[in-house]
Each structure stands twice: as structure tokens, then as C-alpha cells.
Amino acid sequence: MREQLEFLSRLQEIDDQLSALERSKGDYPERIDQLESELAERLGHQASVEERRAELQKEQRRLERQIKDHNARLDKEQQRLGEVKTNKEWDAIQKEIDAVKNGTQESEDALLEVIEELEGLEDTGSTETEELKDWRSQAEVEITDLKEKLGAVDGKMSAIHNERDALTIRVDERLKRLYNRIKQGKQGTAVVPVVRGACGGCYTRIPPQTITEIRRAERPITCENCGRLIIWFGEDAEV
């Protein structure tokens, strides 16, 4: 039984190490997620700006061609106006000229709006691109640093988990269940030492006869107050 209790003592040490390493991660995972999410959002916004710019440039070219066609058509109709022989023909051509001029004006107004929006995108887009470039550089450095730190912790935890797995195979199933049950109900601490004649978990005094039994390690003994397993760690510990 002594060996089994020593296994439980070592198991508690390992679980304490794992808990400490888990705490050492701090907010690394959350911060990484936050930075990556913000980076994706900013890149998405920049992509939408570029997409809008491309749409506007395409519309600008279309309107410029349309205005050019209107002007060519206007020139043609004005030439025809000088060749008419009747008032009826003159009225018809003049009506066509007015329609072309109206179409030209509408296209020019639309083109002006497109150009103004493009200029606005140029003014803000270039600034956003520079800001994004600087922020992205800083964010990627921070993400890399955090992932390296997180990876180092995870690497240590993986090695310790392997040690824990190898140890738990050697622990009696009944003791293992007892350990896990106590650990779950006592914030991760199932095994404690004798500290100055008291339970190392709740510091309740232990009767001398019980201390003698704990030292013999012939059976698992739990604290009558807190329920934790009390194990003799070689000598009465001091804190």
C-alpha cells in the first residue's frame, strides 16, 4: 500500500504542475483568437474597399464611353440639322439632339458621382492600407510570439501528461477513483501532507494515533474534516 500511496502523492504533484502550466497560459489563446479575428475583419474590409474601387473604375470607363458615344451622336445630329429642308425634319432632329444632350448630362452627373466616390476611396483607402500594413505587422509579431509561448507550455504539458498516463496505469483502480473523486470536489487537491501535526489541506489537528497510522501507510486515510487523503511525506512538513 505504501507504494500505491506514493504513486498518489506523485500523481498529485503532476496534477499540480499541469494546473500551474495551464494557468501560465494566461489569456494567450483568447488574445490570439482576438488578434486573428480582428486581422481577418480588417483584411475583409480592405478587400471590400478594393472590390468597390474596381466596380467604380469599371463604371467610370463605361460612363466615359457612353459620353463619348453621346458626343459623337450629337455631332452627327447637328450635321444633319444643317441639311434639313423642312421644319418637320428640323423639329425631329432638334428633338433628338435634346434627348442626346439630356442623356449626356445624366451620364456626366453619374460620372461625377463615381469620380467623387473614387477620390474618397483613394483618400481613405491609402491611409487604411498604411495603417493596416503597420497594424498587421505588429499583430503578426504578437501572434507569433504568443503561439511560441503557448506551444512551449503545451509541449511541457504533453510531456507531463505522458508521465501521468504511465503513472496512472500503476495506480490501483479503487484508489484512482477515490483520488479523482476527492480531487474533483476539492479544487484539484486530493492529496496533502501532515503539516505540524495537522491536515495540510484544512489544518485541522490530527490525533497522534492517526498520524502513526498515516506513517505506517497500510491503508489510505482521509481527513475527518475536509476529506482529503493525508500522506506522510517523509517527515512532518512545516509551512
C-alpha positions in Angstrom: 0.0 0.0 0.0 2.9 2.4 0.7 3.9 2.2 -2.9 0.4 2.9 -4.0 0.1 5.9 -1.7 3.5 7.2 -3.1 2.0 6.9 -6.5 -0.9 9.0 -5.5 1.5 11.6 -4.0 3.4 11.8 -7.2 0.1 11.9 -9.2 -0.9 15.0 -7.1 2.5 16.6 -7.8 2.0 16.0 -11.5 -1.6 17.4 -11.5 -0.3 20.5 -9.6 2.3 21.0 -12.3 -0.3 20.7 -15.0 -2.6 23.2 -13.2 0.3 25.7 -12.9 1.2 25.3 -16.5 -2.5 25.8 -17.5 -2.6 29.0 -15.5 0.6 30.2 -17.0 -1.1 30.3 -20.4 -3.0 33.3 -19.1 -5.1 34.8 -21.9 -2.8 33.6 -24.7 -5.5 31.6 -26.5 -8.1 34.4 -26.2 -5.6 37.1 -27.3 -4.6 35.0 -30.3 -8.2 34.5 -31.3 -8.9 38.2 -30.8 -5.9 39.3 -33.0 -6.7 36.8 -35.7 -10.3 37.7 -35.8 -9.5 41.4 -36.0 -6.9 40.8 -38.7 -9.5 38.8 -40.7 -12.0 41.6 -40.3 -9.6 44.3 -41.3 -8.4 42.4 -44.3 -12.0 41.7 -45.3 -12.8 45.4 -45.1 -9.8 46.2 -47.2 -10.8 43.6 -49.7 -14.3 45.1 -49.9 -12.8 48.6 -50.5 -10.7 47.2 -53.3 -13.7 45.4 -54.8 -15.7 48.6 -54.6 -12.9 50.6 -56.2 -12.7 48.1 -59.1 -16.5 48.4 -59.6 -16.3 52.1 -59.7 -13.4 52.1 -62.1 -15.4 49.8 -64.4 -18.4 52.1 -64.1 -16.2 55.1 -64.8 -15.0 53.6 -68.0 -18.5 52.7 -69.1 -19.8 56.2 -68.5 -16.8 57.8 -70.3 -17.6 55.6 -73.3 -21.2 56.5 -73.1 -20.4 60.2 -73.0 -18.1 59.8 -76.0 -20.9 58.0 -77.9 -23.3 60.7 -77.0 -21.0 63.4 -78.2 -20.4 61.5 -81.5 -24.1 61.1 -81.9 -24.6 64.8 -81.1 -22.1 65.8 -83.7 -23.8 63.6 -86.3 -27.3 65.0 -85.5 -26.0 68.6 -85.6 -24.6 67.9 -89.1 -27.9 66.6 -90.1 -29.5 69.7 -88.8 -27.7 71.8 -91.4 -29.0 69.6 -94.2 -32.7 69.6 -93.4 -35.2 71.1 -95.8 -38.4 71.2 -93.9 -39.5 72.4 -90.5 -40.8 69.0 -89.7 -37.4 67.4 -90.2 -35.7 70.2 -88.2 -38.1 69.6 -85.3 -37.5 65.9 -85.3 -33.7 66.3 -85.4 -33.8 69.0 -82.7 -35.8 66.7 -80.5 -33.2 64.0 -81.0 -30.4 66.5 -80.2 -32.2 67.5 -76.9 -32.6 63.8 -76.0 -28.9 63.2 -76.6 -27.9 66.3 -74.6 -30.1 65.1 -71.7 -28.5 61.7 -71.9 -25.1 63.2 -71.9 -25.9 65.4 -68.9 -27.2 62.3 -66.9 -24.1 60.4 -67.8 -21.8 63.3 -66.8 -23.6 63.7 -63.5 -23.3 59.9 -62.8 -19.6 60.1 -63.8 -19.1 63.0 -61.4 -20.6 60.9 -58.5 -18.4 58.0 -59.4 -15.2 60.1 -59.5 -16.1 61.7 -56.2 -16.6 58.3 -54.6 -13.3 57.1 -56.1 -11.5 60.1 -54.8 -12.9 59.4 -51.4 -11.7 55.8 -51.6 -8.3 56.9 -52.6 -8.1 59.4 -49.7 -9.2 56.9 -47.1 -8.1 53.7 -48.8 -4.4 54.6 -49.0 -4.4 55.7 -45.3 -6.2 52.5 -44.3 -3.7 50.5 -46.3 -0.8 52.0 -44.5 -2.4 51.7 -41.1 -3.4 48.1 -41.9 0.1 47.4 -43.0 1.6 48.7 -39.8 -1.0 47.1 -37.6 -0.8 43.8 -39.4 2.9 43.7 -39.0 2.6 44.3 -35.2 -0.3 41.9 -34.8 1.5 39.1 -36.7 4.6 39.6 -34.5 2.5 39.4 -31.4 0.5 36.3 -32.7 3.8 34.5 -33.5 5.2 35.4 -30.1 2.1 34.2 -28.3 1.9 31.0 -30.3 5.5 30.2 -29.5 4.9 30.7 -25.8 1.7 28.7 -25.9 3.5 26.0 -27.9 6.3 25.8 -25.3 3.7 25.4 -22.5 1.7 22.8 -24.5 5.0 20.9 -25.1 5.8 20.8 -21.4 2.2 19.7 -20.6 2.3 17.0 -23.3 5.5 15.5 -21.7 3.9 15.7 -18.2 0.7 14.1 -19.5 2.7 11.2 -20.8 4.3 10.8 -17.4 0.9 11.0 -15.8 -0.5 8.3 -18.2 2.4 6.0 -17.4 1.9 6.5 -13.6 -1.9 6.1 -13.6 -1.6 2.6 -15.1 0.3 1.6 -11.9 -2.3 3.0 -9.5 -4.9 0.7 -8.1 -8.3 1.3 -9.7 -10.1 1.8 -6.3 -7.5 4.3 -5.2 -7.6 6.0 -8.5 -11.4 6.5 -8.3 -11.0 7.8 -4.7 -8.3 10.2 -5.8 -10.4 11.6 -8.7 -13.5 11.9 -6.7 -11.7 13.9 -3.9 -9.8 16.0 -6.5 -13.0 17.0 -8.2 -14.6 18.2 -5.0 -11.5 19.9 -3.6 -10.4 22.3 -6.3 -7.8 19.9 -7.7 -6.1 18.9 -4.4 -6.8 15.4 -3.3 -3.5 14.5 -1.5 -2.0 16.6 1.3 0.9 16.0 3.8 0.9 16.2 7.5 1.8 19.8 8.4 2.9 20.3 12.1 0.6 17.6 13.2 -2.4 18.9 11.2 -4.0 18.2 7.8 -2.1 20.0 5.1 -5.4 20.8 3.4 -7.6 22.3 6.1 -5.1 22.5 9.0 -7.3 20.5 11.3 -5.3 18.8 14.1 -4.7 15.1 13.6 -4.8 12.7 16.6 -1.3 11.2 17.3 -2.7 7.7 16.8 -3.9 8.7 13.3 -0.6 10.2 12.5 1.0 6.9 13.4 -1.3 5.1 11.0 -0.6 7.6 8.3 3.2 7.0 8.8 2.6 3.2 8.5 0.9 3.7 5.2 -1.0 0.5 5.5 -4.3 2.0 4.2 -5.5 5.2 2.7 -6.5 7.7 5.4 -8.7 10.8 4.8 -9.1 13.9 6.9 -12.2 13.7 9.0 -12.8 17.4 8.3 -12.0 18.1 4.7 -12.0 14.5 3.3 -8.6 14.8 1.6 -6.1 11.9 1.5 -3.4 12.5 4.0 0.0 11.0 3.2 3.3 11.1 5.2 5.8 12.8 3.0 8.9 11.5 4.9 8.7 13.9 7.8 6.2 16.3 9.4 6.1 19.2 6.9 6.5 22.8 8.1 5.0 25.9 6.5 
